[in-house]
Amino acid sequence: MRQFQIRLQSVQDVQEFVNLATTMGFPVTVSDGIHRVDGECFMEMFCLDLTHPLTVSARCTDEEFQRLYEQARRFLAS
């Protein structure tokens, strides 16, 4: 399992991240430390506490993970 942290600060950010996760072709999950949801489900994403960094997890190859990470770069938590 590979992971990185992101911040989603608006409804548009959530929508863009969900659209990105949907194109990956492998499961992407997002967690706020309490809840874990499907990164491809717009409604589930709003069950998370978006005021804190979120952890993105993926079960995929190194190459697939690198593609996800690069495409999600604008959301990375600093």
Secondary structure, 3 states (H helix, E strand, C coil): CEEEEECCCCHHHHHHHHHHHHCCCCCEEEECCCCEEECCCHHHHCCCCCCCCEEEEECCCHHHHHHHHHHCHHHECC
